[in-house]
Amino acid sequence: MTTGERAPDPREARNPAEFIARLQALKDRSGLTYRELSARAEATGDVLPRSTVANMLARTTVPREELLAAFVRACGVPPERAEGWETVRAELAARGRYGADGGAGTGGFRTGAPEGGPDGLRAGASGGSDGSPGGAPDGPEPPPDGVPGWPAAEESDPEEPDPEPPSRLRRALVGAVAVAGLVLATVSVVAFVRDDPPPGRAHRPVLTAPAEGPVHIRVIGSDLCLNERRGHRDGQIYQRACAGADVPRYELKRLGGDRWRIVSVHPDFPVGCSGIPSGGRLPYAALEDSECGDPTRVERFALEPHGTPVTGYRIVPADSATPGSCVTVVGDRMAEWSRLTQAPCTADARGQLFSFDRR
């Protein structure tokens, strides 16, 4: 730990954002990288993935008690001083000030979330930007602020028919309908027999079932692919244009039965795995890439076909502590860099269907 400068004092923190700022100062003073902190924690029997540390320091909510304890130990704080950090954390948590100050940093998650806020919220993440209303989907609980609610079903009650027109007008209407039907049928036949798409429009990509090996994981509907932001250390997974979705490269590995692992081959980090932090116990946790084998993460998935005929495959976190969850694109589902999280599976499966295109 660097000497010659005053150690950050957690008692000076008046709110969760200031508490996180002092944790960042503690890391800076230690001089340790994320990877070195993870290694030091492992040496003392703690589990402290680098992505979890980056996530904690990117938020404005107090961390979980066990995460704070592992972090301050890894930073070299002695036990008698670590108690001070834990005391302040408990006081802030008891006040219920999760994101009350600096709410923009909570990434659109509602205040009053489970202690420590939703794991998996990543640096720079934000809620939905499409301005959609935040209604409640079918699922275990309403979506967080900033995540659009599922569209309401369309009204199915027909309007009352207009009074019957006079016979001459009725004959004219019948004739017009017949002509329109003939034109529509002709257009449909022409469209059906064409081998090429209309000018300016490309063929829709073919749906591909999961199989072992390198894949682009493509979102059905947006036709964007899963990817990280290169240069970011948090492991958050977004969607972006498939042509540039190479950081990381993904591979599917079958684990037996209907369970799969999504392997991430990153140019800057060791081979990792996609997963949901904290065992999936927080409903809107982010899908992230990190080192494989972290027992606190869900790293096994069921890839379930949806629809008859199949219209895509859901990515379902296996053994998640939040049952009925699917990997979901949140925010503007058609926009690049919308992020992916765990969210309730829905009947329409919007933003929850994927194709595993061969590389």
PEZI-V246706 format. One line per field, one symbol per residue. ss: DSSP state (2 for helix, 1 for strand, 0 for the rest). psi: psi as a letter, one per 30 degrees, with the letter a starting at -180 (. if undefined). burial: # if it has 9 or more other C-alpha atoms within 8 Angstrom, else .. Layout:
BEGIN
ss=???
psi=???
burial=???
END
This chain:
BEGIN
ss=00000000022200022222222222222200022222222220000002222222200000002222222222000022222222222222220000000022220000000000000000000000000000000000000000000000000000000000002222222222222222222222222220000000000000000000111111100001111000000001011112220000111111110011111110000001111122220000011111100000010011111100000111111000000011111000000000111111000000000111110
psi=kklflkkkjfffkfleeeeeeeeeeeeeefgkleeeeeeeeefggljikeeeeeeefflhlklleeeeeeeeeffgkleffeeeeeeeeeeeeffhhjgekhfffggfkllgllkfljkfklkfllakgfgkkilklkafllllkfkklkklkkkfkllkllkklleeeeeeeeeeeeeeeeeeeeeeeeeefkfkllkfklkklkkklklkaklkjkkkefhllklljkfkgfgkkaklkefgigjakkkkkkfkbgklkjkkjkffllkakklklhggfjehkkklkaklgjffljgkkkjkkkljlkfakkjjjkgkfjlgklkkklbjffkkgklklklkklefgkggklkikk.
burial=.........#..#.#############.##.#.##.##.###....#################...#########.#....#.###.##..##...###.###.#####...#.#########..####..#.####.#...#######....................#....................................#......#######..#######....#########..#.########....########....##########.##########.....#######.##....########.#.#..#########.##.#########....#######..
END
